[in-house]
Every structure is written in C-alpha cells, then in structure tokens.
C-alpha cells in the first residue's frame, strides 16, 4: 500500500472569476461570483486540509469564507463613478503550504446616485452679432466678447428680434456620471417668463408667462416657437432629467435686442398749417410727428426740411426742430408775396443703417387780425376817460325780477368781427370780465344768464362787463356794459289782464318797416295803476318785432317774406318793471297774450319755367292734322292765390309771325298744338 504525501497543491476550478455588487450595498451583502468557486486537492491522507484566502489591496472591503469561497462585502465606501471594479487574488493553500492562485474582479453595479450636471455653455449663435445698448452693454460691442454663462451657472443668450420661428437659439447639455438608463437625459422647460426692461432701471418689471421658446427633449436644442418681442428678457427654467428620475435645473436667459426694421411713420399723410403774415424771429408754426416702432437708438428720430429736393436757402422763412419736429418761422412771411408754402419733412431714425420717410407740409399764410369786434343792439353808450384817454362803451340795459331761477337767460348780446371767419380772426367768443359776477354768458352765442340768485332788497341795480374777444393771433377784443335793474316780485295775478288770449293781425309781405301791428293797451288804465309795462315775452323774436314798454304798441321791425314763412306766433306780456318772469313756450300766463301775424301774399315772384332755361324741342310730322299736341310747357309761381296762377301766351317772333299762325298754346294748361293741318 502506497501512502499519500502532500505533493499536489489545491486546484481552483477557474483561473479568473468575476463578481458583481451594487455600489449601494450594505455590509454583509454577498458578492455574486461567476463561476462558482470550487477547490479540489488530489492529495488524500489523514489530516489533509485546505482553505481559501482573499488577497489584494481591496481585501479590506471584502471577506471570503475559507471553506466555501463565498465573498461578502465587509463595509466601507463604494462609488462606481470613482472605482468601477476591484481586482483581488484568490489563494487556495493546503496544510503543507502548497498554493494555487486565481484572479477575482468585482465589478460595481451602477445605481442612480448622480444628478445630471449642466455643462458651461460658450456656444455663440451665428446671428448674434451685437449687444443692445440698455441692460446688456454698450451698443456695437461684439457679442463674441461676452461670456454666455453667468457666475451662478445660468446661461444668458442675446438674440435679435428678427429671428424666425424654428431658429436655434442655443443648446443645453448636461452630463450624468451614471451609466445606461441612469445616464439617459431628457430636457424639459419647466417655466418661461418674460419682462420688458426697456432700459428703464427704475421701472418695476411686469413679469408675464410666455411660450415663446421650445426645447427638443433629446438634443437640448432651444428653438424659437413664437414672436420675439424686442427689449424683452426671457427667463427659462430648464430641467435635465435622467432615466432614474433624478433632475437638475438651470436658468437660461434670452435677451432680445431691437433690430432697426421699422422706418419712421408720420401720424398724418399730409400736414396743413396756417401762419399769420409778419416778421418772425422765432415763431412756432406747428409740429409734425413721426413714430418709430423700433426701440432705443433705432427709435430716435431726426427731422429735416427739404424744398424741391434741395437743402434750405437762407431766405426760406421756415426751419424745423431736429428732434422736436416743430416747424418754426424765422424770417419775413409776406402773404402778398407768397400765400402758400409747400415742402417736405424727412424723418430719419438712429438705426444702423438709418431708415427714413418723408411727408408733405402745406403752410397757408393768413391775413393779420386788424379788426376789433363791434357790439350791436345795445340801448345806449357810456362815455368816460381814463389816463387822459377818452373812451365809450355800449350799454345793454335790461330789467329782471328778483325771483329768476339760476341759469335763466335774460338777454343776448351780439358782436361782429369784420376779419375772416376762415382764419379765426372773425370768430367771436364772449366772457364776463368780473370773476364773481352774478351773471354768466354762453361763450359762443352771447346769451347772458343768471349765475346766482338775485335779491332786490340787497341790490336793485347790477352791472357787469361783457368782453367780446376774437380767436385771432394776437386776439383783439371789445367791451360793453350790462346794466341790469332788479325788480321786486309782486304776488301772482288773480285774473287775466288782457281781454283776449290771442290777437291776430295781417301784414303784407315786403312791407317797409317799422310797421305798427297792434296796441296792447286795451287794459292800459288798469295796468298803469298797477305800474305795469309791456314787453316781448319770447326773446327769440326780438329781431322780428318790438314792443313799446310804455304804450304797448307792437311794431314789425323786419320785412317778411310769405314764401319763407306765412305765419308767426309769439307771446307778449305785461309786468312790473322790476319783475322778470320765466318764459314758457307752451303755457300762457295770466299777464300774457298770444300775437299771431299772418303774412299776406304779394305778387313778388315771377313765374318760372320748369325746364331750367333749356329750350323745348318738339317734332311734327308733315301730315299732322290741326290740334295735334306737340308738347306741354310747365311753369310754377311760388305766390299764393291769383298771384300764383300762371297763364301762357305766345309772343310775336317776327314780322311775318308765322309761328302764331302754325302753332297755338293753351293759356291755362300750356299745351302747345298745331294750329293748321296739314300745314
């Protein structure tokens, strides 16, 4: 029998092994090894044995069961991104110190323990050539000199407003130290807002949500998805999300600068101005205004006058404010030498290159304002002197009762200006000179009304200064006095003062005025006892009739035309001189009476043919018989009754008077017929 000796080392079943372990494993976690570690020893003697040992620098992290070969994680820091695999040596040793070795590589399996990290971006879009001159930097600075990543890691891009939809703005890129699915990154815009900075640092920005940009999720390309607004800063919060759900956010700021793509536009297609003739050192004529939809320097406008496409001459009497657009008269403007000027104004913006547009300007030279307004219809004239100068003022005298409601019209003044209405020199406006006057005036029609309550006991006589002022340049004015006598109010009447409610009178049209119409003093004795007087109640007819306050005689003061108006109806009244009663167009008071004027017709209008002066042409066949109608002549007369009845007759046309033998006209109908036949 041969006794065995220890002459064979233990044998491992492989020369190398691979193990795997999750990088987030806890101590005691077994390492999965392929193939399974197995040991054989050909020696066989009593007491023979072997064991497995783990050798290498990483053996402190791992432990091996000496008999089974199972490997466990002892504990410690594992990070696949720092050390992806550990190399160890497996030693099989028997009791005689015979050994065999095999390699063991333990690879760490990735777990999603790293967030995506955005790269610093220095990409410069090809269209980004300049930085706007507001919050970004000085105008004209090369954008290629700018670091597009801010100190906080956010990215700022500067683009023009003209960038079209679909254009790439930039690309965001993030890295993930993990591998596989955990390193597969998708990009997403979490939010995007914008605000208009406009170069005004003191203004509070108005932040609004927007969808102006879109982001390709795989490539990270940021593209334009909507209209870009100039001088707007767009702030985008962008996330990078890996396959395991970990995400990182960065901020991309897109600053849109203005492009000079709008020419200035004038507010009007043509400008018309008027100027008063005269000699001007510097006088404003009027302003032209152009607007530019661009921003910043691109929107700043300079104005220039061009006459017949040539620069201005020294004798040309107009200049323009370069920045204001105000046209100035700077010389002699003589209407008799030249009544109209026509030239062009060019508006040029401050862009690079500049854009411009032009507009025509027409200036009409008007006559000077050399006439004062003149008052008419006043009752008397007041003469006086001041500072050795004599003057006279027209005086309007009126009597009103103290119980007039505020706002009641008491009279009307009229002033005429002989200057031109077209230029405004002849347009007259009215005002009351005294600031706290009890009277007001309609600035356009001169109607004077009560501005406060009147009180006979406080003041029975009031005075105000009425100023008529034209709208010429410079203005000219005239003044008149308003003398108002305030009367005490008596109690209401108990019965009607007049014998009738209505008087009817007839007047021929075209009568020479004044014409006495009627006398209202039928109850004069009674009225005199009561201190009553007569007046016209309806002031609308002041230019038509006049009433003598003492006698009650009503006069027609304006010649009438029946064809214009055939009847007039107005009210007259009696009252105490200190009383004024409010006028009512419909209600007849106890102290009032209707007066109706019926206009009688006169034959003051000739008949007029209805053919507007054109000859009437008729045709007659040679075989037409006697009485054949050729045509009918029509004529009208606006007069009434017999004066308006038209008769027709045929005038003699020559010595032979052949027409009267061959033709006849019906005197009533105007029917022209053949007077022979066949002729």
C-alpha positions in Angstrom: 0.0 0.0 0.0 1.3 3.4 -1.1 1.0 6.2 1.4 0.0 9.6 0.1 2.1 12.6 0.7 1.3 16.2 0.2 2.7 16.7 -3.2 -0.3 18.4 -5.0 -1.5 21.9 -4.4 -5.2 22.5 -4.2 -6.7 23.4 -7.6 -9.3 26.1 -8.3 -11.9 25.4 -10.9 -11.1 28.6 -12.9 -8.1 31.0 -13.4 -10.2 34.0 -13.0 -13.6 34.9 -11.6 -15.9 37.9 -12.0 -18.1 39.2 -9.2 -20.8 41.9 -9.2 -22.1 44.0 -6.3 -24.4 47.1 -6.2 -22.5 50.2 -5.3 -25.1 51.0 -2.7 -24.7 47.6 -1.0 -24.8 47.3 2.8 -22.2 45.5 4.8 -22.7 41.7 4.8 -24.1 41.8 1.2 -22.8 38.6 -0.7 -20.9 39.2 -3.9 -22.4 37.2 -6.9 -19.3 35.4 -8.4 -19.2 33.6 -11.7 -18.3 30.8 -12.0 -18.8 29.5 -8.5 -15.6 29.0 -6.7 -14.7 25.3 -6.2 -11.5 23.7 -4.9 -10.1 20.2 -5.4 -7.0 18.6 -3.9 -5.6 15.3 -5.3 -3.8 14.5 -2.1 -5.7 12.3 0.4 -4.1 11.5 3.7 -5.3 11.7 7.2 -5.5 15.3 8.4 -5.1 16.8 4.9 -6.9 20.2 4.6 -7.0 23.4 2.5 -8.5 26.9 2.9 -9.2 29.9 0.7 -7.8 33.3 1.3 -8.6 36.7 -0.4 -5.5 38.8 -1.1 -5.0 42.3 -2.5 -5.4 46.0 -1.6 -9.2 45.8 -1.7 -9.3 42.8 0.6 -10.1 45.2 3.4 -13.5 45.8 1.8 -14.4 42.1 1.2 -14.3 38.9 3.2 -14.2 35.3 2.0 -15.4 32.1 3.6 -12.2 30.0 3.8 -14.0 26.7 3.0 -17.0 27.7 0.8 -15.3 30.5 -1.2 -18.4 32.8 -0.6 -17.3 36.5 -0.7 -19.1 39.2 1.4 -18.9 43.0 1.5 -17.3 44.0 4.7 -18.3 47.6 4.6 -16.8 50.9 3.5 -17.3 53.4 0.8 -18.3 52.1 -2.7 -18.6 54.5 -5.6 -18.8 53.1 -9.1 -18.1 56.5 -10.6 -14.8 56.6 -8.6 -13.8 52.9 -8.8 -15.8 50.8 -11.2 -14.1 47.5 -10.3 -11.8 45.9 -7.7 -9.1 43.4 -8.6 -8.3 40.7 -5.9 -6.4 37.5 -5.8 -7.9 34.2 -4.5 -5.3 31.9 -2.8 -6.0 28.3 -2.2 -3.5 26.9 0.3 -3.3 23.4 1.9 -1.9 22.3 5.2 1.5 21.8 3.6 1.5 25.4 2.3 1.1 24.4 -1.2 -0.8 27.2 -3.0 -2.8 28.0 -6.2 -4.0 31.5 -7.2 -6.8 32.9 -9.3 -7.9 36.4 -10.2 -11.2 37.8 -8.9 -12.6 41.0 -10.4 -15.5 42.5 -8.6 -17.4 45.0 -10.7 -19.7 47.5 -9.0 -23.2 47.7 -10.5 -24.5 51.3 -11.1 -27.2 52.8 -9.1 -28.9 56.2 -9.9 -26.9 58.2 -7.4 -25.7 61.1 -9.6 -27.7 64.0 -10.7 -27.3 65.4 -14.2 -24.9 68.4 -14.3 -25.2 71.1 -16.9 -22.2 72.0 -18.9 -20.9 75.5 -19.1 -22.1 76.9 -22.5 -19.9 79.1 -24.7 -21.9 78.5 -27.8 -22.4 81.7 -29.9 -25.2 81.7 -32.4 -24.2 82.9 -35.8 -26.9 85.6 -35.8 -25.8 87.1 -32.5 -23.6 90.0 -33.6 -24.3 92.9 -31.3 -25.4 93.6 -27.8 -28.3 96.0 -27.3 -27.5 99.3 -25.6 -29.7 99.0 -22.5 -29.2 96.3 -19.8 -26.7 94.3 -21.9 -23.9 96.6 -22.7 -22.8 99.4 -25.0 -24.2 99.5 -28.5 -21.9 97.9 -31.1 -20.0 95.7 -28.7 -19.2 92.4 -30.2 -21.2 89.6 -28.7 -18.3 87.2 -29.1 -16.5 89.0 -26.3 -19.2 88.0 -23.9 -19.2 85.0 -21.5 -22.6 83.4 -22.0 -22.5 81.6 -18.7 -23.2 83.6 -15.6 -21.4 83.2 -12.3 -24.3 81.3 -10.9 -24.2 78.7 -13.7 -27.1 80.1 -15.6 -26.8 80.9 -19.3 -27.6 84.2 -21.0 -28.1 84.4 -24.7 -28.6 87.6 -26.8 -30.6 87.4 -30.0 -32.2 89.8 -32.4 -36.0 90.3 -32.6 -35.9 89.3 -36.3 -35.1 85.6 -35.5 -37.7 83.5 -37.2 -39.8 80.7 -35.6 -37.8 77.4 -35.7 -34.4 79.1 -35.4 -32.0 77.5 -33.0 -31.1 79.8 -30.0 -28.7 77.6 -28.1 -28.2 74.0 -26.9 -28.2 73.0 -23.3 -26.1 69.9 -22.4 -25.9 68.0 -19.2 -23.7 65.1 -18.1 -24.6 62.2 -15.8 -21.8 60.1 -14.2 -24.2 57.2 -14.1 -24.4 54.7 -17.0 -27.1 53.2 -19.1 -30.6 54.2 -18.4 -29.5 56.3 -15.5 -27.3 58.4 -17.8 -30.1 58.8 -20.5 -31.0 62.5 -20.1 -34.1 64.3 -21.3 -34.6 68.1 -21.3 -37.7 70.0 -20.3 -38.7 73.6 -20.0 -40.3 73.9 -16.5 -41.4 77.5 -17.0 -40.6 80.5 -19.1 -41.4 84.1 -18.3 -40.6 87.5 -19.8 -40.5 91.1 -18.9 -39.8 94.3 -20.8 -36.8 96.0 -19.4 -36.8 98.9 -21.9 -33.6 100.4 -20.5 -35.6 102.0 -17.5 -33.9 100.6 -14.4 -36.4 102.5 -12.1 -39.5 100.8 -13.5 -40.8 97.7 -11.8 -40.7 94.9 -14.5 -44.0 93.3 -15.3 -43.3 89.6 -15.5 -45.6 87.5 -17.7 -45.7 83.9 -18.6 -44.9 83.0 -22.2 -44.5 80.1 -24.7 -42.0 81.8 -26.9 -39.4 79.0 -26.9 -39.5 75.2 -27.2 -36.9 72.7 -26.2 -36.0 69.5 -28.1 -36.1 66.9 -25.3 -33.3 64.7 -26.6 -30.8 67.1 -28.1 -31.4 70.0 -25.8 -31.7 72.4 -28.7 -33.6 75.6 -27.7 -35.6 77.0 -30.6 -37.8 79.9 -31.2 -41.5 79.0 -31.1 -43.3 82.4 -31.2 -42.9 86.1 -32.0 -39.9 87.7 -30.2 -40.5 91.0 -28.5 -37.6 93.5 -28.6 -36.1 94.7 -25.3 -37.6 91.7 -23.6 -35.7 89.3 -21.3 -37.0 85.8 -21.4 -36.1 83.6 -18.3 -36.4 79.9 -18.9 -36.1 77.3 -16.1 -34.8 74.1 -17.8 -34.6 70.7 -16.2 -32.4 67.8 -17.2 -33.9 64.5 -16.0 -32.1 61.2 -16.2 -33.7 57.7 -16.7 -33.9 57.2 -13.0 -35.9 60.3 -12.3 -33.1 62.5 -10.9 -33.2 66.0 -12.2 -31.2 69.2 -12.2 -32.4 72.7 -13.1 -30.6 75.6 -14.8 -31.7 79.0 -15.9 -31.3 80.2 -19.5 -31.9 83.9 -20.0 -32.6 85.1 -23.6 -32.2 88.8 -24.1 -33.9 90.0 -27.3 -32.5 93.2 -28.7 -34.2 95.5 -31.2 -33.5 95.4 -34.9 -33.9 98.6 -37.0 -36.6 97.1 -39.2 -39.2 99.9 -39.0 -38.9 103.2 -40.8 -40.4 106.2 -39.1 -44.1 106.8 -39.9 -45.8 110.2 -39.7 -49.1 110.4 -37.9 -50.7 112.2 -40.8 -50.3 111.7 -44.6 -50.1 115.5 -45.1 -49.7 118.3 -42.7 -51.5 121.7 -43.1 -50.7 124.8 -41.1 -51.7 128.4 -41.1 -49.5 131.3 -40.2 -50.2 134.9 -39.8 -48.2 137.2 -42.0 -45.4 139.1 -40.3 -41.8 139.2 -39.4 -40.7 136.4 -37.1 -37.5 136.0 -35.1 -38.6 132.5 -33.9 -42.3 131.6 -34.1 -43.9 128.2 -33.8 -46.0 127.2 -36.8 -46.9 123.7 -35.9 -45.3 120.3 -35.3 -45.0 117.2 -37.4 -44.7 113.9 -35.5 -43.3 110.6 -36.7 -43.2 107.4 -34.6 -40.8 104.5 -35.0 -41.9 101.1 -33.7 -38.3 100.2 -33.0 -36.7 100.8 -29.6 -33.7 102.6 -28.2 -31.4 104.3 -30.7 -33.4 102.8 -33.5 -36.4 104.8 -32.5 -34.8 108.2 -32.1 -35.9 110.5 -34.9 -34.3 113.5 -36.5 -36.3 115.9 -38.7 -35.1 117.9 -41.8 -36.8 120.2 -44.2 -36.2 119.7 -47.9 -37.6 122.1 -50.6 -37.8 120.7 -54.1 -35.3 118.0 -53.1 -32.7 120.7 -52.3 -31.3 122.0 -49.0 -32.8 125.1 -47.4 -31.7 128.6 -48.6 -31.1 131.5 -46.2 -34.2 133.3 -47.5 -36.5 130.4 -46.8 -38.6 131.6 -43.8 -39.1 128.2 -42.1 -36.9 125.9 -40.1 -37.6 122.7 -38.1 -36.6 121.4 -34.7 -34.3 118.5 -35.4 -35.6 116.4 -32.5 -39.0 118.0 -31.8 -40.4 118.2 -35.3 -41.7 121.7 -34.5 -41.7 123.9 -37.6 -40.6 127.5 -36.8 -41.0 130.7 -38.7 -37.6 132.5 -38.7 -38.0 135.3 -41.2 -40.3 137.6 -43.2 -43.6 135.9 -44.1 -45.5 138.2 -46.5 -48.9 137.0 -47.7 -48.9 139.4 -50.6 -45.5 138.0 -51.8 -46.4 134.3 -51.3 -49.6 133.0 -49.8 -48.7 129.3 -49.7 -45.6 127.3 -49.0 -45.1 123.6 -49.8 -42.1 121.5 -48.8 -41.1 118.1 -47.4 -40.0 117.0 -44.0 -37.8 113.9 -43.8 -37.8 111.9 -40.6 -34.6 109.7 -40.1 -34.1 107.2 -37.3 -30.9 106.4 -35.4 -30.5 102.9 -36.6 -27.6 101.3 -38.5 -28.2 101.8 -41.3 -30.7 104.6 -40.8 -34.2 104.4 -42.2 -36.2 107.4 -43.3 -39.5 108.6 -44.6 -41.0 111.9 -45.8 -44.2 113.9 -45.6 -45.5 116.9 -47.4 -46.2 120.1 -45.4 -48.5 122.9 -46.6 -48.5 126.3 -44.9 -51.1 128.9 -45.7 -50.4 132.5 -44.9 -53.4 134.3 -43.5 -54.2 137.9 -43.2 -53.4 139.7 -40.0 -56.1 140.3 -37.3 -56.7 144.1 -37.7 -60.3 144.5 -36.7 -61.9 144.6 -33.2 -65.3 143.1 -32.5 -68.1 145.6 -32.6 -71.2 145.3 -30.4 -74.7 145.8 -31.9 -78.2 146.0 -30.5 -77.3 147.9 -27.3 -79.5 150.6 -25.8 -77.1 153.5 -25.0 -73.5 154.5 -24.9 -71.4 155.2 -21.9 -68.6 157.7 -22.3 -65.7 158.3 -20.0 -61.9 158.9 -19.7 -59.0 157.2 -18.1 -55.4 158.2 -18.1 -56.1 161.2 -20.4 -57.8 158.9 -22.9 -61.5 159.1 -23.8 -63.5 156.0 -24.4 -67.1 155.0 -25.0 -68.8 151.7 -24.2 -72.1 150.4 -25.5 -74.5 149.6 -22.7 -77.1 146.9 -22.7 -80.0 147.8 -20.4 -82.3 145.1 -19.1 -84.8 144.7 -16.2 -85.3 141.4 -14.5 -87.3 140.2 -11.5 -85.5 139.0 -8.4 -87.1 135.6 -8.4 -85.5 134.3 -11.6 -84.2 130.7 -11.3 -80.4 130.5 -11.6 -79.5 129.8 -15.2 -82.3 131.8 -16.7 -81.4 133.6 -20.0 -82.1 137.3 -19.5 -80.8 138.8 -22.8 -78.4 138.2 -25.6 -75.6 140.3 -26.9 -74.1 140.3 -30.3 -70.7 141.5 -31.6 -69.4 141.2 -35.2 -65.8 141.0 -36.3 -65.1 142.0 -39.9 -62.0 139.8 -40.1 -62.1 136.4 -41.9 -64.0 133.6 -40.3 -61.8 131.1 -42.1 -58.7 132.2 -40.3 -60.5 132.5 -37.0 -59.9 136.3 -36.8 -63.6 136.9 -37.3 -64.8 134.2 -34.8 -66.1 136.0 -31.7 -66.3 134.5 -28.2 -67.8 136.1 -25.1 -67.0 136.3 -21.5 -67.9 138.2 -18.3 -64.9 140.2 -17.1 -65.7 140.1 -13.4 -64.8 136.8 -11.8 -67.6 136.7 -9.3 -70.3 138.2 -11.4 -73.9 137.3 -10.7 -74.3 136.7 -14.5 -72.8 134.2 -16.9 -72.6 134.2 -20.6 -72.6 131.5 -23.3 -69.2 132.0 -24.9 -70.5 131.1 -28.3 -73.9 132.7 -28.8 -73.7 135.6 -26.3 -76.7 134.5 -24.3 -76.5 136.1 -20.8 -78.0 134.1 -17.9 -78.2 134.4 -14.1 -75.3 132.7 -12.4 -76.7 133.1 -8.9 -79.9 134.1 -7.1 -80.8 137.8 -7.3 -82.1 139.8 -4.4 -83.9 143.2 -5.0 -83.5 144.1 -1.3 -79.7 143.6 -1.4 -79.1 145.2 -4.8 -81.6 146.6 -7.2 -79.0 147.5 -9.8 -76.2 145.3 -11.1 -73.5 145.9 -13.6 -71.2 143.6 -15.5 -68.6 144.0 -18.2 -69.1 141.8 -21.3 -66.0 141.2 -23.4 -66.2 140.1 -27.0 -62.8 138.5 -28.0 -61.9 137.0 -31.3 -59.7 133.9 -31.7 -57.1 135.6 -33.9 -53.5 135.8 -33.1 -53.0 138.1 -31.3 -56.5 138.4 -30.1 -58.5 141.6 -30.3 -61.4 142.5 -28.1 -64.1 144.9 -27.3 -66.1 145.6 -24.1 -69.7 146.5 -23.4 -71.5 147.2 -20.2 -74.5 145.2 -18.9 -76.8 147.3 -16.7 -79.4 145.2 -15.0 -82.3 146.6 -13.0 -83.6 144.1 -10.5 -87.3 144.5 -9.7 -89.2 143.4 -6.6 -91.5 140.5 -7.1 -95.2 141.1 -6.6 -97.8 138.5 -5.8 -99.2 136.4 -8.6 -102.2 137.8 -10.6 -105.7 136.6 -9.8 -107.2 137.0 -13.2 -106.2 137.6 -16.8 -105.0 141.2 -17.6 -105.8 141.0 -21.4 -109.3 141.0 -22.7 -108.5 138.1 -25.1 -105.9 135.3 -25.2 -104.9 135.9 -28.8 -104.6 138.8 -31.2 -104.4 138.1 -35.0 -103.0 140.7 -37.3 -102.3 140.6 -41.1 -99.3 142.2 -42.8 -98.4 142.2 -46.4 -95.1 140.7 -47.2 -92.3 143.0 -48.3 -93.8 145.9 -46.2 -91.4 148.7 -45.3 -90.6 148.5 -41.6 -91.3 149.5 -39.0 -95.0 148.6 -39.3 -97.4 149.2 -36.4 -99.2 145.9 -35.8 -101.5 146.5 -32.8 -101.7 148.2 -29.5 -101.9 146.0 -26.4 -103.1 148.9 -24.1 -106.8 147.7 -24.1 -106.5 147.5 -20.3 -103.9 150.2 -20.0 -105.7 152.2 -17.3 -105.7 149.2 -15.1 -102.1 148.4 -16.0 -101.0 151.9 -15.3 -102.5 151.8 -11.8 -100.5 148.7 -11.1 -97.3 150.1 -12.5 -97.2 147.5 -15.3 -95.4 147.8 -18.6 -95.3 145.9 -21.8 -92.6 143.7 -23.3 -91.9 140.8 -25.6 -92.1 137.5 -23.7 -90.3 135.4 -26.3 -86.8 136.7 -26.9 -86.5 134.5 -30.0 -88.5 137.1 -31.9 -86.5 140.2 -30.8 -85.2 140.6 -34.4 -88.8 140.4 -35.8 -91.0 142.6 -33.5 -90.6 145.3 -31.0 -92.9 146.3 -28.1 -93.0 149.8 -26.7 -92.8 149.2 -23.0 -94.9 152.3 -22.1 -97.6 152.4 -24.8 -97.9 148.7 -25.6 -97.6 149.4 -29.3 -96.3 146.3 -31.2 -94.1 147.1 -34.3 -92.9 144.8 -37.0 -89.2 145.6 -37.4 -88.3 143.1 -40.1 -89.7 142.8 -43.6 -91.4 139.5 -44.1 -91.5 137.0 -47.0 -94.6 134.9 -47.2 -92.9 132.3 -49.3 -90.3 131.9 -46.5 -92.9 131.7 -43.6 -96.5 132.5 -43.8 -97.3 132.8 -40.1 -95.6 133.9 -36.8 -96.9 133.4 -33.3 -95.3 134.8 -30.2 -96.2 136.0 -26.7 -96.2 139.4 -25.2 -96.7 140.2 -21.6 -97.2 142.9 -19.0 -95.3 143.1 -15.8 -93.9 145.5 -13.3 -90.6 147.0 -14.4 -88.8 145.3 -11.5 -90.3 141.9 -12.3 -89.0 139.3 -14.6 -91.0 136.2 -15.3 -89.6 133.0 -16.8 -90.7 132.4 -20.3 -92.7 129.3 -21.2 -93.2 128.5 -24.9 -96.4 126.5 -24.2 -98.1 127.8 -21.1 -100.0 131.2 -21.3 -99.6 133.1 -18.1 -102.3 135.5 -16.7 -100.3 138.5 -17.8 -99.5 137.2 -21.3 -101.3 137.2 -24.7 -100.6 135.5 -28.0 -99.9 137.6 -31.0 -100.3 135.9 -34.4 -99.0 137.6 -37.6 -100.4 136.3 -40.8 -98.4 137.3 -43.8 -100.4 138.3 -46.8 -99.2 137.5 -50.2 -98.0 140.0 -52.8 -97.2 139.2 -56.4 -93.4 139.4 -55.9 -92.3 136.3 -57.7 -92.4 135.9 -61.5 -93.4 132.5 -62.9 -90.5 130.2 -63.7 -90.5 127.6 -66.4 -89.6 124.1 -65.2 -87.1 123.3 -67.9 -84.2 125.2 -66.2 -83.7 127.5 -69.1 -83.2 124.8 -71.7 -85.2 125.1 -75.0 -88.1 122.8 -75.5 -87.8 120.9 -78.8 -90.7 119.2 -80.5 -91.1 117.3 -83.7 -94.2 117.4 -86.0 -94.9 115.1 -88.9 -95.7 116.7 -92.2 -99.1 115.1 -92.4 -100.1 116.1 -88.8 -103.6 117.4 -88.5 -104.9 120.5 -86.8 -104.9 120.3 -83.0 -102.1 117.8 -82.9 -100.3 118.1 -79.4 -96.6 118.8 -79.7 -95.6 119.2 -76.0 -96.8 120.9 -72.8 -95.0 123.8 -71.2 -94.8 123.8 -67.4 -94.2 126.8 -65.1 -94.7 127.5 -61.4 -95.2 130.6 -59.3 -94.5 130.5 -55.5 -97.0 133.2 -54.8 -100.4 132.3 -53.5 -103.9 132.6 -54.9 -104.3 134.6 -58.1 -100.7 135.7 -57.8 -99.6 132.2 -58.1 -101.9 131.3 -61.1 -99.9 131.0 -64.3 -101.2 131.9 -67.8 -99.4 131.1 -71.0 -99.2 133.2 -74.2 -97.2 133.0 -77.4 -95.0 136.1 -78.1 -94.6 137.5 -81.6 -91.5 136.1 -83.2 -91.1 138.3 -86.3 -92.8 140.5 -88.8 -94.4 137.6 -90.6 -95.3 135.9 -87.2 -95.5 132.5 -88.9 -95.3 130.7 -85.7 -98.5 132.1 -84.3 -100.3 131.0 -87.5 -99.0 127.5 -87.3 -98.9 126.9 -83.5 -101.2 127.6 -80.6 -100.6 127.5 -76.8 -103.4 126.8 -74.3 -103.3 129.8 -71.8 -104.3 127.6 -68.8 -102.5 124.3 -69.4 -99.5 125.4 -71.5 -100.3 122.8 -74.1 -98.7 123.6 -77.5 -100.6 122.2 -80.5 -100.7 122.5 -84.3 -102.8 125.5 -85.4 -103.1 124.3 -89.1 -103.0 121.0 -90.8 -101.7 119.7 -92.8 -99.6 122.9 -92.9 
